[in-house]
Amino acid sequence: MNKKEAYTGIDYFRIIAAFLIIAIHTSPLTTYSYTADFILTRIIARTAVPFFFMTSGFFLISEYNYNPDKLKTFIKRTAIIYGIAIALYIPVNIYNGYFAMDNLLPNIIKDIVFDGTLYHLWYMPAAVIGSTITWLLVKKISLKWAFGTTAFLYIIGMLGDSYFGFSEQIPFVKNLYSNLFEVSDYTRNGVFFAPVFFVLGGIIASKKFHTSPRNSLIGLVVTLFLMFGEGLFLHNLNVQRHDSMYIMLIPCMFFLFTALTYWRGRTVSGMRTWTLIIYIIHPMMIIVVRMVAKILGLQALLINNSLVHYLVVSVASASASFIILALKKRIKINTKQACVSDVDRSWIEVNLDNLRHNAIILQAAMPANCELMAVVKAEGYGHGAVAVAKCLNQIGVTAIAVATIDEGIELRQCGIQGEILIMGYTSPMRAKELNKYDLTQTLIDYHYALLLNKQGYKIKVHIKIDTGMHRLGFDVNSPETVVNVFTTKNLQICGIYTHLCVAESLDTDSVEFTHTQVTDFYNLLDVVARQGIAVPKIHIQSSYGLLNYTELECDYARMGIALYGVLSSKDDITKLQLDLRPVLSLKSQVILIRNVAKGESVGYDRQFVANRDSRIAILPIGYADGLPRNLSCGNGSVLVKGCRVPIIGRICMDQLMLDITDVPNVNVGDTATLLGKDGQAEICATEVAENADTITNELLSKMGSRLKLVNC
Ligand SMILES: *Cc1c(COP(=O)(O)O)cnc(C)c1O
């Protein structure tokens, strides 16, 4: 249950952090006490930026190994925002005479990469560089070693920042740093400063160190005081070149962030964007406040009093950001509704880019002579067989597998090229159609082979061998029947294959069983070859076969579930781990919102009874659309406005109900994501399959019937 609650503490601290950053740039207490201002803006406020880096790390790093997409999205988003911010401040740059400086081009590059084209913008490139460095480190050398490495970078940074007065004493070191400062004005950048906080966020997300709420608060107070001491000490010695990197900052951030993670509850939506906008525009507001003060002749109050100045800038920044956020939302809702009306009810989004990506990655993982055979049975596991096959045809995949003759015929009628193998049973009475549509039929046993041969049509076939699954196929111990098939008149034997039945499992028994299956199969092929028969194309592996027994020598590997970017079950660990990307998202929309008073029930059997006054959203999707009824009564959840909300009551045939009490601002027409991503949040097929007590193969393949498919 816990995992479904949002990180309220993190959401709220974003606001504090944003106002601390404004404080850094306006020094609110100088009018009253220089030291108090130093403690506030040069020590306490130094937690703000690390906090933002840690938040990104917290949501990104722990999943890096599995999902590089998240990192890419983060980098892309940050880069776009950075671009907008740079453009926004060009007038200010012009006014400041920025473009009149010497060596303009090298300096602009340096600023764009490290220092920011205006003082506060360094954060954006630091986030991009810092997250990338962290990602690479975590991927290559584990979280623990990444921490060691980034902490080391931080120390180098610190010796060029708050401790520079000491390093300066050593001429050689001083020299190194002056070279470094040619490239970046500060060591507080994406290389030396940001990475350690990204890693720290990832470490907290990984829950490797348990610190109780009480201990984290004690730790926070102690380290914060030590940091005061450190800061004031360094300041008095006058060794600080810049004052943002303290030793104590790292433990302090660890305890602060850990403490925040214990404050769980409602999602405070919009906080992330709101504080980001505050961050970006507050220098603009400083300028605006100065201009207004000048025009109104209120300099004494609005500018010379540092505290009033700070408060006015803060209020102006917060309100302007709020307005921008509201405008942004309105634009978003309009575009979204346009998209929804195209597809009415509920729909499946198929990301063909990801499909192509998976096909290429899988093909690349196969041994040199092996070719990908795309399994598109059951409407391509719910993704739309024709669209999937067409897309794969276009990138050169020419081997396709289906389960039934009608699936094969449909593909041919839609112009799919190459070999289409029917892996299941086809009545011999339909031999004519097999021939007409140039479909390849699986021979499910010897008797079936003879019957099919008798129909009098030339038919392409693959021989299926039963090596232990005991479902379809010739007995692997009767090679003579296999040899006989090669003498039939009408059957053109293009392939011979078997199917593994425990390839997903890596325990000793299963691996041994699989090895026996494979050896028996190859032995049979030897017997066939010794009869002077040219062995046709061979294939053994399906998705897990490839991921766990990659090295097998085959002509094809039959890829189903992996092609669609997911594994069958959440807990499966495969020997070969590929960057597979989910292709399918399942979406619906809120069509009704109703209030239900405490004590009232919702849905069939009155399974949900409200224990508080609740807001309920109705989605037009039910079990007849392929959504398992097992997800009823809180077993499943759905994303609305980037938040997870539970499915309540029993899922109906055509509708389901959500409890949206904890998510404010949900409107009729809002998109609901049942599978896929919404903002930072994601619901994976493996998770849903587990909640529904099944595997993703079943979950996805049942979605073909009533939902509309949207390719994107
Ligand atoms: C469905 C099927 C596949 C594909 O299996 P995945 O595990 O989805 O890759 C491969 N071979 C046969 C015989 C199948 O029936």
The ligand as a Gaussian input file, in Angstrom:
#p B3LYP/6-31G(d) Opt

LIG

0 1
 C        3.750000     -17.788000     -28.822000
 C        4.898000     -18.566000     -29.265000
 C        6.173000     -17.997000     -29.331000
 C        6.467000     -16.621000     -28.816000
 O        6.653000     -16.707000     -27.431000
 P        7.152000     -15.475000     -26.552000
 O        7.459000     -16.086000     -25.243000
 O        6.041000     -14.518000     -26.498000
 O        8.327000     -14.919000     -27.222000
 C        7.198000     -18.752000     -29.830000
 N        6.988000     -20.020000     -30.255000
 C        5.792000     -20.603000     -30.182000
 C        5.646000     -22.000000     -30.664000
 C        4.705000     -19.919000     -29.685000
 O        3.523000     -20.509000     -29.606000

